[in-house]
Amino acid sequence: MTCFYLGTHRPRWLEKANVPLFISYSTLSKYKHGGDHFPKGLTLWAGDSGAYSELDEHGEWTVDQDVYGGAVYRFMEDIGTPPMFFSPQDWMCEPHILAKTGLTVRDHQEYTIDSVVYLRREFPHAPWIPVLQGWTMQDYLHHLEMYRLAGFDLAAEPLVGLGSVCRRQSTSEIGAIVTMLHSRGLRLHGFGVKLKGLEKYGHMLTSADSLAWSYDARKGGIKLVECAVENAHIGPCNNCFRYAMQYRDKVLEALASPKQFSMPLEFSA
């Protein structure tokens, strides 16, 4: 059964949610070290690097590797419950991100591997996972080979992140990429995979996360009837625990009934 991490920008949910949570570095870094004010982990959680926002806004990583690794150590200490895994400072490969960095897919792939190597060497007590990045099928295959040449056996890793899929997660090409990597024995985590993607290939993912519930509520101005009646909060349910849990129920339902997807015959190189 695929483990679903409910994405949230509300770290206090660590203290009340009895479900796995997915929280970004940028969200946790807003909390100061030490003291009772830092949210305490009473549930399973994992950490995201926030790479997409970082590269989209700045065209590069502005956070030093040692600062990043040290912060994750601080999160582990202050939260009290170690994360199941934490993402390295990976580099997304969406075309508009490449346009902002001015680099190539291969550059982004090399930098992603460099981050995994550095963080595992300098901060060995954090559960860093390798992340595969690319855009086409051939890109992911090439990155897989780059990891092998760097001394990684990704099939032996407890978990491997699959990056650059969030904004096209329901396409048949991503389904084929997941199928290919799954067939090679990789235990995959799908970053930002939503309902349609999970319905199609979620059964081939070891885990996945999504914060789509918050975006949908904010963009659509969604407010649950019960929240309105109780005057539970101002505005839509984009910060609402009740709405997030209802979204999670839909995800679990989708994972329980995977659908077939059409397989494209060829992919662009």
C-alpha positions in Angstrom: 0.0 0.0 0.0 1.3 3.4 -1.0 2.1 5.7 2.0 0.5 9.1 1.4 2.1 12.1 3.1 -0.4 15.0 3.5 1.3 18.2 2.5 0.9 21.0 4.9 2.3 24.5 5.6 0.9 24.3 9.1 3.7 22.6 11.2 1.5 22.6 14.3 -0.4 19.8 12.7 2.5 17.6 13.8 1.0 17.8 17.2 -2.5 16.7 16.3 -2.6 14.9 13.0 -2.5 11.1 13.3 -1.5 10.8 9.6 1.9 11.2 7.8 2.7 14.8 7.0 5.0 16.4 4.4 6.5 19.8 5.3 8.9 21.9 3.4 12.3 23.3 4.6 11.1 26.9 4.0 8.1 26.4 6.3 10.1 24.8 9.1 13.0 27.3 8.8 10.6 30.1 10.0 10.7 28.6 13.5 13.6 29.6 15.8 15.7 26.9 17.4 14.8 25.5 20.8 11.9 26.3 23.2 8.4 25.0 23.5 7.2 27.1 20.6 8.7 24.7 18.1 6.1 22.1 16.9 6.6 18.7 18.5 6.3 15.7 16.3 3.7 13.2 17.4 3.1 11.7 14.0 5.2 10.4 11.0 6.5 13.2 8.8 9.0 13.8 5.9 10.7 16.9 4.6 10.8 18.6 1.3 13.6 20.9 0.1 11.3 23.5 -1.4 13.5 23.3 -4.5 10.8 24.4 -7.0 10.1 27.6 -5.2 13.8 28.3 -4.7 14.7 27.9 -8.3 11.6 29.5 -9.6 12.1 32.6 -7.5 15.9 33.0 -7.6 17.2 30.8 -10.5 19.6 29.2 -8.1 19.9 27.8 -4.6 20.4 30.7 -2.3 20.7 28.5 0.8 24.3 27.3 1.6 24.6 23.5 1.8 25.9 23.6 5.4 23.1 25.9 6.4 20.6 23.6 4.8 22.1 20.4 6.4 22.5 22.1 9.8 18.9 23.3 9.7 17.6 19.8 9.0 19.6 18.6 12.0 17.9 21.3 14.1 14.4 20.3 12.8 15.1 16.8 13.9 16.2 17.9 17.4 13.4 20.4 18.0 10.6 18.4 16.6 11.7 15.3 18.5 10.6 12.8 15.9 13.1 12.2 13.1 11.7 12.5 9.6 11.1 9.3 7.5 13.2 11.0 4.8 14.4 14.5 3.8 15.0 15.8 0.2 18.4 17.0 -0.8 18.9 20.4 -2.5 17.7 19.0 -5.8 17.3 20.8 -9.1 14.1 20.6 -11.0 14.1 20.1 -14.8 10.9 21.8 -16.0 11.7 23.9 -19.1 10.7 27.2 -17.5 13.0 26.4 -14.6 15.9 25.7 -16.9 15.2 29.0 -18.6 15.6 30.8 -15.2 18.8 29.0 -14.2 20.3 29.1 -17.7 21.6 25.6 -17.2 21.0 22.2 -18.9 19.2 19.2 -17.8 22.5 17.4 -17.3 23.8 20.3 -15.2 20.7 20.0 -12.9 21.2 16.3 -12.7 24.8 16.6 -11.7 24.0 19.3 -9.1 21.3 17.1 -7.6 23.7 14.1 -7.2 26.4 16.5 -5.8 23.9 17.6 -3.1 23.1 14.0 -2.1 26.8 13.2 -1.9 27.6 16.2 0.1 24.7 16.0 2.6 25.2 12.3 3.2 28.9 12.9 3.9 28.6 16.0 6.1 25.3 15.3 7.7 25.1 11.5 7.9 22.5 11.3 10.6 19.7 12.7 8.5 17.8 10.4 6.2 18.6 12.0 2.8 17.1 10.3 -0.2 18.5 10.5 -3.8 16.2 12.2 -6.2 15.9 11.4 -9.9 15.4 14.5 -12.1 14.7 14.8 -15.8 12.1 15.7 -18.3 11.9 12.9 -21.0 12.2 9.2 -20.5 15.8 9.3 -21.7 16.6 12.0 -19.2 15.6 9.8 -16.3 17.4 6.8 -17.7 20.5 9.0 -18.1 20.3 10.3 -14.5 19.9 6.7 -13.3 23.2 5.9 -15.1 24.8 9.0 -13.7 23.9 7.8 -10.2 25.4 4.4 -10.9 28.7 5.9 -12.1 28.7 8.0 -8.9 28.6 4.8 -6.8 24.9 4.6 -6.1 22.7 1.5 -6.5 19.3 3.1 -6.5 17.6 -0.3 -6.4 19.2 -0.8 -3.0 18.0 2.5 -1.7 15.0 2.4 0.8 13.4 5.3 -1.2 14.2 7.3 -4.3 12.5 10.6 -5.1 11.0 11.2 -8.5 11.2 14.9 -9.4 9.8 17.2 -12.0 6.5 15.4 -12.3 4.1 17.5 -10.2 2.8 19.7 -13.0 2.3 16.9 -15.5 1.7 14.1 -13.0 -1.4 12.6 -14.7 0.1 12.3 -18.2 0.7 8.9 -19.8 4.4 9.8 -20.2 4.9 10.1 -16.4 3.0 6.8 -16.0 5.4 5.1 -18.4 8.4 6.6 -16.6 7.1 5.4 -13.2 6.4 1.9 -14.8 10.0 1.8 -16.1 11.6 2.8 -12.9 9.4 0.5 -10.8 10.3 -2.4 -13.1 14.0 -1.8 -12.3 13.3 -2.3 -8.6 13.2 1.3 -7.5 11.1 2.2 -4.5 9.8 5.6 -5.6 8.4 8.6 -3.8 6.2 10.8 -6.1 6.6 14.5 -5.3 3.3 16.4 -5.6 1.4 13.6 -7.3 -2.3 14.4 -7.2 -5.5 12.3 -7.5 -5.4 11.7 -11.2 -1.8 10.5 -11.1 -2.4 8.3 -8.1 -5.4 6.7 -9.7 -3.2 5.6 -12.7 0.1 4.6 -11.2 0.0 5.2 -7.4 0.2 1.4 -6.8 3.7 1.5 -8.2 4.8 4.2 -5.8 6.1 3.4 -2.3 5.0 6.8 -1.2 3.7 10.2 -2.5 2.8 13.6 -1.2 0.4 16.4 -2.2 -0.5 19.9 -1.0 -3.1 20.2 -3.8 -5.9 20.5 -1.3 -4.8 23.9 -0.1 -4.2 25.2 -3.6 -7.6 24.0 -4.8 -9.4 25.5 -1.8 -7.7 28.9 -2.2 -8.1 29.1 -6.0 -11.6 27.9 -5.9 -12.7 29.8 -2.9 -13.9 26.5 -1.3 -15.3 26.6 2.2 -17.0 23.6 3.7 -20.5 24.1 4.9 -19.7 22.9 8.4 -16.8 25.4 8.6 -19.1 28.2 7.6 -21.8 27.2 10.1 -19.3 26.9 12.9 -17.5 30.0 11.8 -14.4 27.9 12.1 -12.1 30.3 10.2 -12.1 33.3 7.9 -12.0 32.8 4.2 -11.7 29.5 2.3 -10.4 26.2 3.6 -6.8 26.5 2.3 -5.5 26.2 5.9 -8.3 23.9 7.2 -7.4 20.6 8.8 -10.9 19.3 8.2 -10.8 20.0 4.5 -7.2 18.5 4.3 -8.4 15.3 5.9 -11.3 15.0 3.5 -8.8 15.4 0.6 -6.7 12.7 2.1 -9.7 10.4 2.2 -10.2 10.9 -1.5 -6.5 10.1 -2.1 -6.8 6.8 -0.2 -9.8 5.9 -2.2 -7.9 6.6 -5.4 -5.0 4.5 -4.3 -7.4 1.6 -3.5 -8.7 1.5 -7.0 -5.9 2.2 -9.6 -7.0 2.7 -13.2 -5.3 1.8 -16.5 -3.5 4.4 -18.5 -2.6 4.4 -22.1 1.1 3.9 -22.9 2.6 6.2 -25.5 4.6 4.4 -28.2 7.6 6.8 -28.2 9.0 9.7 -26.3 11.0 12.7 -27.3 14.7 12.5 -26.7 
